[in-house]
């Protein structure tokens, strides 16, 4: 049985309120880390995977639209990667939760381990102590968070890579590499036409990005000019206007891509650190329709009122 | 010393909120020789076949402050969409912050004011600015300036879904009607959105047709038709050949994203000064 289908099946909710149901499902997807487990590609109980045949594979067209799409089977042998080409629709290879970043940057989670403690500067630590995330050891009640994303401000860079990284389309043109994220349906451009990063630019949520091929299968993007208001990740790691993000996209073979993200912000951190380390993504069929997932302030408000903060409703008035 | 933070916030808030600011779209600040959009009046080379890809700019004609450009809410009886009684009632519930029926910013129920997604067709009809179009063998991707939102139009022959879960941007399929004209149908739209800035309503029965016609290499025209039998007695034209100019491929589209925290600040500082008088 397909859980995703069931939870989104309209007849299961009161007929008078399909909109409310849809809102709550989406709000739950976006605002509740636990609920996001349900967006992992549904595994068909009847599908059988073998080591020899590339198909059949579990259906992953979670929106139920389009030609039947098949995920690559893990044991399937891939073909070599094409050169200078990272285009395609990519999904976290180990399921949607793997890109969730619910404990912060996946490679540096906030889990109390000394080796995951970031090399904060004094300012970095002070800024960090002012962030009030909704999850992790420092979590506060939803009503008390100052996570900008909780109000549906843009995630910006690098958080778009570090929180809720899901199905991601990459399209290449002769001048650029365009990334289309599932979360918030945001697109961003990495210029690959040889231009330089701008000097002292107006800050942008998603900054300014340039990239180049360092070998036939590895595209390295540098981003600067990001907005200080964004957090690096869900647990509130800070960033300054001096932040520089390096993204390293390495196509291992036709079906596999690895993303490594390195943070360089001398105001906040005494040295660079790796936020994503060869995060594995797998190629989806070109016909895969990426589910819509957009943060909506009115949905967030409805969700918080009904579910996230029930204590705020002090019984019947 | 400048305050880039506040400046940036206010510039974007102004761009988004103020009708008057729309003529002043700041040039893209980054790139090579692409400091402002190119507007070509002349005829250009022939259009390539089955190809609408490129970065396209409609100038100031895509702002839609009075509602759908081909049907503005300007008091002209000819610009009255053909409402059904239900449509009329829904219209009366919409309280836009602009146009003939405008209310104070604090009293509007325009979903976009609180940064909810515009959805389709409003993304075409309000704040339609520089738009990048990418084509792959299976699909066409539209990358809008406003909201930095992308949307997909499938051209692989699939049919529109039956009774789908509503989406802000619906479900879109497109077909080439001739060598230079792509016709797109969109359904499955979320009833919470407005069709345009003036608060024209739609129901879940809405069907939107977009007709992208590449006139020649440098020019594209977009027509948008609204078909919603619950709200309107007949289909009506919301955009009539809105003209776009092709931009250089290295044109960097300005970032313009609705931010709830910026809006709160803007409204506090500028948008509702009267409310502070109490």
Interface residues (C-beta under 8 A of the other chain):
Chain A: X8 X10 X18 X19 X22 X63 X64 X65 X66 X67 X148 X151 X152 X153 X154 X169 X171 X173 X174 X175 X178 X180 X185 X186 X187 X188 X189 X191 X193 X195 X198 X201 X202 X203 X204 X205 X206 X208 X227 X228 X229 X241 X286 X287 X289 X290 X292 X294 X296 X297 X298 X299
Chain B: X4 X5 X7 X8 X11 X29 X30 X31 X32 X111 X114 X115 X116 X117 X132 X134 X136 X137 X138 X139 X141 X143 X148 X149 X150 X151 X152 X154 X156 X158 X161 X163 X164 X165 X166 X167 X168 X169 X171 X190 X191 X192 X249 X250 X252 X253 X255 X257 X259 X260 X261 X262
